[in-house]
Amino acid sequence: MENTYNSAPAYQLKTNKGLIKTILLGIITFGIYPLVVMTVLADEVNLVASKYDGRKTMHYLLMTFIVAPITLGIGGLVWSHNISDRIGNELKRRGIGYSFGAGSFWGWCILGSLIGIGPLVYMHKLFKAVNLMNADYNVNG
């Protein structure tokens, strides 16, 4: 009798995050939906990556409503840099060929804000990276 087991987790992470959906539902919910999406995203990164990198990303709402205002926005920049870096490292560790990381945050979200559309490009890349990471996690654990 051969002992085989499925390495896929019992709980499957969602892979349907999208920019247009987040914007439209954000308008309908007066900004609540994007807060929920980012909170879930941070929890998913912690679930998928913490076992390998030994780090834990701060809860998004704590960062948004307490840390960022106290630090005059610097805490939010550090949080975004760190989560982008963790996602990029996890994509590399899993062998997923998608270019994303802290440079994506600084390039698209910060410098790209000079052309207006940069933060939207960053959010699209963030959602795509997390969807790819979650899809691999759903299959390989």
DOLO-990012 format. One record per residue (C-alpha): residue number from 1; residue in one letter; x, y, z. Coordinates in steps of 0.001 Angstrom, whole numbers. Last residue first. Layout:
! DOLO-990012
<pt num="NUM" residuo="A" u="X" v="Y" w="Z"/>
...
***
This chain:
! DOLO-990012
<pt num="141" residuo="G" u="873" v="24300" w="-427"/>
<pt num="140" residuo="N" u="1521" v="23052" w="-3938"/>
<pt num="139" residuo="V" u="-1774" v="23562" w="-5779"/>
<pt num="138" residuo="N" u="-3520" v="26252" w="-3735"/>
<pt num="137" residuo="Y" u="-133" v="27861" w="-2977"/>
<pt num="136" residuo="D" u="587" v="28169" w="-6707"/>
<pt num="135" residuo="A" u="-2779" v="29867" w="-7269"/>
<pt num="134" residuo="N" u="-2193" v="32116" w="-4243"/>
<pt num="133" residuo="M" u="1190" v="33304" w="-5555"/>
<pt num="132" residuo="L" u="-252" v="33958" w="-9026"/>
<pt num="131" residuo="N" u="-3215" v="35884" w="-7561"/>
<pt num="130" residuo="V" u="-834" v="37795" w="-5275"/>
<pt num="129" residuo="A" u="1352" v="38830" w="-8221"/>
<pt num="128" residuo="K" u="-1676" v="39812" w="-10331"/>
<pt num="127" residuo="F" u="-3116" v="41889" w="-7480"/>
<pt num="126" residuo="L" u="186" v="43698" w="-6913"/>
<pt num="125" residuo="K" u="705" v="44296" w="-10655"/>
<pt num="124" residuo="H" u="-2762" v="45848" w="-10955"/>
<pt num="123" residuo="M" u="-2146" v="47916" w="-7817"/>
<pt num="122" residuo="Y" u="1177" v="49149" w="-9235"/>
<pt num="121" residuo="V" u="-415" v="50071" w="-12578"/>
<pt num="120" residuo="L" u="-3081" v="52020" w="-10677"/>
<pt num="119" residuo="P" u="-386" v="53802" w="-8651"/>
<pt num="118" residuo="G" u="1405" v="54772" w="-11896"/>
<pt num="117" residuo="I" u="-1594" v="56330" w="-13663"/>
<pt num="116" residuo="G" u="-937" v="59901" w="-12611"/>
<pt num="115" residuo="I" u="2299" v="60573" w="-14480"/>
<pt num="114" residuo="L" u="4043" v="61809" w="-11330"/>
<pt num="113" residuo="S" u="2328" v="59001" w="-9405"/>
<pt num="112" residuo="G" u="4592" v="56663" w="-11342"/>
<pt num="111" residuo="L" u="7518" v="57704" w="-9155"/>
<pt num="110" residuo="I" u="5722" v="56516" w="-6003"/>
<pt num="109" residuo="C" u="3365" v="53734" w="-7068"/>
<pt num="108" residuo="W" u="5109" v="52515" w="-10197"/>
<pt num="107" residuo="G" u="8798" v="52734" w="-9437"/>
<pt num="106" residuo="W" u="8818" v="52615" w="-5642"/>
<pt num="105" residuo="F" u="6220" v="49833" w="-5433"/>
<pt num="104" residuo="S" u="7586" v="47851" w="-8367"/>
<pt num="103" residuo="G" u="11077" v="48158" w="-6902"/>
<pt num="102" residuo="A" u="9783" v="46520" w="-3722"/>
<pt num="101" residuo="G" u="8934" v="43422" w="-5731"/>
<pt num="100" residuo="F" u="7317" v="42112" w="-8894"/>
<pt num="99" residuo="S" u="8515" v="40482" w="-12107"/>
<pt num="98" residuo="Y" u="6518" v="37331" w="-12800"/>
<pt num="97" residuo="G" u="8247" v="34047" w="-13565"/>
<pt num="96" residuo="I" u="6914" v="31937" w="-10717"/>
<pt num="95" residuo="G" u="9676" v="29703" w="-9376"/>
<pt num="94" residuo="R" u="8103" v="29347" w="-5914"/>
<pt num="93" residuo="R" u="11042" v="31062" w="-4223"/>
<pt num="92" residuo="K" u="10960" v="33816" w="-6854"/>
<pt num="91" residuo="L" u="7239" v="34474" w="-6292"/>
<pt num="90" residuo="E" u="7841" v="34404" w="-2533"/>
<pt num="89" residuo="N" u="10630" v="36977" w="-2827"/>
<pt num="88" residuo="G" u="8417" v="39285" w="-4892"/>
<pt num="87" residuo="I" u="5538" v="38927" w="-2410"/>
<pt num="86" residuo="R" u="7845" v="39668" w="524"/>
<pt num="85" residuo="D" u="9352" v="42722" w="-1220"/>
<pt num="84" residuo="S" u="5919" v="44122" w="-2056"/>
<pt num="83" residuo="I" u="4849" v="43553" w="1557"/>
<pt num="82" residuo="N" u="7941" v="45340" w="2862"/>
<pt num="81" residuo="H" u="7782" v="48361" w="547"/>
<pt num="80" residuo="S" u="4057" v="48822" w="1216"/>
<pt num="79" residuo="W" u="4576" v="48675" w="4989"/>
<pt num="78" residuo="V" u="7559" v="51067" w="4815"/>
<pt num="77" residuo="L" u="5556" v="53563" w="2759"/>
<pt num="76" residuo="G" u="2592" v="53274" w="5111"/>
<pt num="75" residuo="G" u="4803" v="53793" w="8139"/>
<pt num="74" residuo="I" u="6234" v="56933" w="6520"/>
<pt num="73" residuo="G" u="2774" v="58460" w="6218"/>
<pt num="72" residuo="L" u="3116" v="61075" w="8948"/>
<pt num="71" residuo="T" u="4445" v="58490" w="11433"/>
<pt num="70" residuo="I" u="1385" v="58777" w="13713"/>
<pt num="69" residuo="P" u="-979" v="58842" w="10715"/>
<pt num="68" residuo="A" u="638" v="55735" w="9161"/>
<pt num="67" residuo="V" u="753" v="53727" w="12400"/>
<pt num="66" residuo="I" u="-2854" v="54169" w="13569"/>
<pt num="65" residuo="F" u="-5509" v="54059" w="10826"/>
<pt num="64" residuo="T" u="-3668" v="52559" w="7879"/>
<pt num="63" residuo="M" u="-1112" v="50384" w="9695"/>
<pt num="62" residuo="L" u="-3636" v="48929" w="12101"/>
<pt num="61" residuo="L" u="-6036" v="48429" w="9198"/>
<pt num="60" residuo="Y" u="-3404" v="46579" w="7159"/>
<pt num="59" residuo="H" u="-2363" v="44145" w="9881"/>
<pt num="58" residuo="M" u="1442" v="44171" w="10128"/>
<pt num="57" residuo="T" u="3295" v="41744" w="7862"/>
<pt num="56" residuo="K" u="4927" v="38785" w="9592"/>
<pt num="55" residuo="R" u="8421" v="37499" w="8856"/>
<pt num="54" residuo="G" u="10013" v="34066" w="9208"/>
<pt num="53" residuo="D" u="10833" v="33916" w="5488"/>
<pt num="52" residuo="Y" u="9666" v="30381" w="4706"/>
<pt num="51" residuo="K" u="6761" v="29683" w="7054"/>
<pt num="50" residuo="S" u="5792" v="33354" w="6887"/>
<pt num="49" residuo="A" u="5274" v="33258" w="3098"/>
<pt num="48" residuo="V" u="1872" v="31717" w="2358"/>
<pt num="47" residuo="L" u="-117" v="32548" w="5479"/>
<pt num="46" residuo="N" u="1472" v="35980" w="5994"/>
<pt num="45" residuo="V" u="938" v="36858" w="2335"/>
<pt num="44" residuo="E" u="-2681" v="35736" w="2649"/>
<pt num="43" residuo="D" u="-3228" v="37910" w="5737"/>
<pt num="42" residuo="A" u="-1779" v="40924" w="3898"/>
<pt num="41" residuo="L" u="-4101" v="40302" w="921"/>
<pt num="40" residuo="V" u="-7107" v="39877" w="3220"/>
<pt num="39" residuo="T" u="-6440" v="43280" w="4790"/>
<pt num="38" residuo="M" u="-5816" v="44824" w="1356"/>
<pt num="37" residuo="V" u="-9110" v="43492" w="7"/>
<pt num="36" residuo="V" u="-11055" v="44566" w="3117"/>
<pt num="35" residuo="L" u="-9688" v="48106" w="2944"/>
<pt num="34" residuo="P" u="-10446" v="48183" w="-805"/>
<pt num="33" residuo="Y" u="-14071" v="47169" w="-21"/>
<pt num="32" residuo="I" u="-14664" v="49902" w="2579"/>
<pt num="31" residuo="G" u="-14077" v="52888" w="301"/>
<pt num="30" residuo="F" u="-17654" v="54144" w="31"/>
<pt num="29" residuo="T" u="-19069" v="50643" w="-565"/>
<pt num="28" residuo="I" u="-20238" v="51353" w="-4148"/>
<pt num="27" residuo="I" u="-17084" v="53299" w="-5012"/>
<pt num="26" residuo="G" u="-14826" v="50624" w="-3555"/>
<pt num="25" residuo="L" u="-16831" v="47962" w="-5382"/>
<pt num="24" residuo="L" u="-16005" v="49708" w="-8658"/>
<pt num="23" residuo="I" u="-12338" v="50316" w="-7823"/>
<pt num="22" residuo="T" u="-11743" v="46822" w="-6428"/>
<pt num="21" residuo="K" u="-13458" v="45149" w="-9384"/>
<pt num="20" residuo="I" u="-11449" v="47237" w="-11844"/>
<pt num="19" residuo="L" u="-8158" v="46423" w="-10080"/>
<pt num="18" residuo="G" u="-8619" v="42692" w="-9726"/>
<pt num="17" residuo="K" u="-8382" v="39998" w="-7084"/>
<pt num="16" residuo="N" u="-9715" v="36676" w="-8361"/>
<pt num="15" residuo="T" u="-7231" v="34135" w="-7014"/>
<pt num="14" residuo="K" u="-8931" v="33242" w="-3751"/>
<pt num="13" residuo="L" u="-7045" v="31044" w="-1307"/>
<pt num="12" residuo="Q" u="-8032" v="27389" w="-996"/>
<pt num="11" residuo="Y" u="-8357" v="25872" w="2463"/>
<pt num="10" residuo="A" u="-7422" v="22188" w="2677"/>
<pt num="9" residuo="P" u="-3899" v="22982" w="1540"/>
<pt num="8" residuo="A" u="-2390" v="21206" w="-1465"/>
<pt num="7" residuo="S" u="349" v="18751" w="-533"/>
<pt num="6" residuo="N" u="-1879" v="15829" w="-1479"/>
<pt num="5" residuo="Y" u="-870" v="12634" w="176"/>
<pt num="4" residuo="T" u="519" v="9389" w="-975"/>
<pt num="3" residuo="N" u="1153" v="6333" w="1139"/>
<pt num="2" residuo="E" u="1474" v="3292" w="-1112"/>
<pt num="1" residuo="M" u="0" v="0" w="0"/>
***
